[in-house]
Amino acid sequence: MLRWEVVVASATAVAAAELGDKTQLAAIALSARGRPLAAFAASTLGFVAANIAAAALGCALRVALPLELVGAAAGAAFIAAGLASLLRRGDRLERECSFWRGFCLVFLAELGDKTNLATLALAASTGAFAEVVVGVSAAAAALMGLAAALGAALSRALPEKALRSASSLAFIAIGAALLAQALLA
């Protein structure tokens, strides 16, 4: 039986972290170039594939390392990802979306990204691979669906810098909470 609190926590954390992130912006840009259904499918599947790998690694680390060390490392990773995101400059896509180009772009963009690290941390801290994957997949489908549906309109309406700043600050706050929890345990 699924632990629904882990599913909801995973979906919420990834959705908050991904909002306005480069992967969602990539999906918006891919969709704006045409073929929104292909952009949605490619973005969602690339995102989910990268995060399944992260969840598997997180569950493996949970078994191999002390839980306090995993929690402290996850907290530090969240803080580092938030700071890196605050300092990073945006990049935009220039080409029309093909399914495989979109899939590869999103898959590679997600590897080591803050949402990928969040997935790893959630799986490592809970040991709930299936629940984390379900939550991450739900968040991916919702966010990439929104990006594909709104495409060019969203890319013009939402200021990239403000979204990135809010997402970065949320990650720093989550990281600080994880780090404090690990250190106080």
C-alpha positions as CSV (number, residue, x, y, z in Angstrom):
1,M,0.0,0.0,0.0
2,L,1.3,3.4,-0.9
3,R,2.1,5.9,1.8
4,W,0.1,8.8,0.5
5,E,1.9,11.4,2.7
6,V,5.1,10.6,0.9
7,V,3.4,10.8,-2.5
8,V,2.0,14.2,-1.6
9,A,5.2,15.5,-0.1
10,S,7.2,14.4,-3.2
11,A,4.7,16.0,-5.6
12,T,4.6,19.2,-3.6
13,A,8.4,19.5,-3.1
14,V,9.1,18.8,-6.8
15,A,6.3,21.1,-8.0
16,A,7.5,23.9,-5.9
17,A,11.1,23.4,-6.9
18,E,10.3,23.0,-10.6
19,L,8.0,26.0,-11.0
20,G,10.0,28.4,-13.2
21,D,13.0,26.1,-13.3
22,K,15.0,25.5,-16.5
23,T,13.1,22.2,-17.2
24,Q,9.7,23.9,-17.1
25,L,11.1,26.8,-19.2
26,A,12.5,24.3,-21.6
27,A,9.0,22.7,-21.9
28,I,7.5,26.1,-22.5
29,A,10.0,26.9,-25.1
30,L,9.6,23.5,-26.8
31,S,5.9,23.9,-26.8
32,A,6.1,27.5,-28.1
33,R,8.1,26.2,-31.1
34,G,5.2,24.0,-32.2
35,R,3.9,20.5,-31.5
36,P,2.7,21.0,-27.8
37,L,1.7,17.3,-27.4
38,A,5.2,16.2,-28.4
39,A,6.7,18.8,-26.1
40,F,4.5,17.6,-23.2
41,A,5.3,13.9,-23.8
42,A,9.0,14.4,-24.3
43,S,9.3,16.7,-21.3
44,T,7.3,14.6,-19.0
45,L,9.0,11.3,-19.9
46,G,12.5,12.9,-19.8
47,F,11.8,14.4,-16.4
48,V,10.3,11.1,-15.0
49,A,13.2,9.0,-16.4
50,A,15.9,11.2,-14.8
51,N,14.0,11.2,-11.5
52,I,13.4,7.4,-11.4
53,A,17.2,7.1,-11.5
54,A,17.6,9.6,-8.7
55,A,15.0,7.8,-6.6
56,A,16.7,4.5,-7.1
57,L,20.1,6.0,-6.1
58,G,18.5,7.7,-3.1
59,C,17.0,4.4,-1.8
60,A,20.4,2.7,-2.3
61,L,22.1,5.4,-0.3
62,R,19.6,5.1,2.5
63,V,20.8,1.5,3.0
64,A,24.5,2.2,2.6
65,L,24.8,5.4,4.7
66,P,23.6,6.5,8.2
67,L,20.3,8.4,8.0
68,E,21.7,11.5,9.7
69,L,24.5,11.7,7.2
70,V,22.0,11.4,4.3
71,G,19.8,14.1,5.8
72,A,22.7,16.5,6.3
73,A,24.0,15.9,2.8
74,A,20.5,16.4,1.4
75,G,20.1,19.6,3.3
76,A,23.5,20.9,2.1
77,A,22.6,19.8,-1.5
78,F,19.3,21.7,-1.3
79,I,21.1,24.9,-0.1
80,A,23.8,24.6,-2.7
81,A,21.1,24.1,-5.5
82,G,19.2,27.1,-4.3
83,L,22.3,29.3,-4.2
84,A,23.5,28.0,-7.6
85,S,20.0,28.7,-9.0
86,L,20.0,32.3,-7.7
87,L,23.4,32.9,-9.3
88,R,22.8,31.2,-12.6
89,R,21.9,33.0,-15.8
90,G,18.9,31.7,-17.9
91,D,19.2,29.9,-21.2
92,R,16.6,29.5,-23.8
93,L,16.0,26.9,-26.6
94,E,16.1,27.9,-30.2
95,R,14.8,24.8,-32.1
96,E,11.5,23.2,-32.9
97,C,10.6,20.3,-30.6
98,S,11.0,16.8,-31.8
99,F,10.1,14.1,-29.3
100,W,13.6,12.7,-29.0
101,R,15.3,16.1,-28.9
102,G,12.9,17.2,-26.2
103,F,13.3,14.0,-24.2
104,C,17.1,14.1,-24.3
105,L,17.2,17.8,-23.5
106,V,14.9,17.4,-20.4
107,F,16.5,14.1,-19.3
108,L,20.0,15.7,-19.4
109,A,18.9,19.0,-17.9
110,E,17.3,17.1,-14.9
111,L,20.4,15.1,-14.1
112,G,21.9,16.7,-11.0
113,D,19.3,19.5,-11.1
114,K,17.7,20.7,-7.9
115,T,14.5,18.7,-8.5
116,N,16.6,15.6,-9.3
117,L,18.5,16.1,-6.0
118,A,15.2,16.6,-4.2
119,T,14.0,13.3,-5.6
120,L,17.2,11.6,-4.4
121,A,16.9,13.2,-1.0
122,L,13.2,12.3,-0.6
123,A,13.9,8.7,-1.6
124,A,16.9,8.5,0.7
125,S,15.1,10.0,3.7
126,T,11.9,7.9,3.3
127,G,13.1,4.7,1.6
128,A,9.8,4.9,-0.3
129,F,10.8,4.4,-3.9
130,A,7.3,3.8,-5.4
131,E,5.7,6.7,-3.5
132,V,8.5,9.2,-4.5
133,V,8.2,8.1,-8.2
134,V,4.4,8.4,-8.1
135,G,4.6,11.9,-6.6
136,V,7.4,13.1,-8.9
137,S,5.5,11.7,-11.9
138,A,2.3,13.5,-10.9
139,A,4.1,16.7,-10.4
140,A,5.9,16.3,-13.8
141,A,2.7,15.6,-15.7
142,A,1.0,18.6,-14.1
143,L,3.8,21.0,-14.6
144,M,4.8,19.9,-18.1
145,G,1.1,19.8,-19.1
146,L,0.7,23.4,-18.0
147,A,3.9,24.4,-19.8
148,A,2.7,22.7,-23.0
149,A,-0.8,24.1,-22.8
150,L,0.3,27.6,-22.3
151,G,3.6,27.6,-24.2
152,A,4.4,31.0,-25.6
153,A,1.8,32.8,-23.5
154,L,3.5,31.8,-20.3
155,S,7.0,32.5,-21.5
156,R,5.9,36.1,-22.2
157,A,3.7,36.5,-19.1
158,L,6.0,35.2,-16.3
159,P,9.2,37.0,-15.4
160,E,11.9,34.3,-15.4
161,K,14.1,36.0,-12.8
162,A,11.3,36.3,-10.2
163,L,10.3,32.7,-10.6
164,R,13.9,31.5,-10.3
165,S,14.5,33.6,-7.2
166,A,11.4,32.3,-5.5
167,S,12.2,28.7,-6.3
168,S,15.8,29.2,-5.2
169,L,14.8,30.7,-1.9
170,A,12.3,27.9,-1.3
171,F,15.1,25.4,-1.9
172,I,17.4,27.2,0.5
173,A,14.7,27.1,3.2
174,I,14.0,23.4,2.6
175,G,17.7,22.7,2.7
176,A,18.1,24.6,6.0
177,A,15.2,22.7,7.5
178,L,16.7,19.4,6.4
179,L,20.1,20.3,7.7
180,A,18.8,21.5,11.0
181,Q,16.7,18.3,11.4
182,A,19.8,16.1,10.6
183,L,22.0,18.0,13.0
184,L,19.5,18.0,15.8
185,A,18.6,14.3,15.5
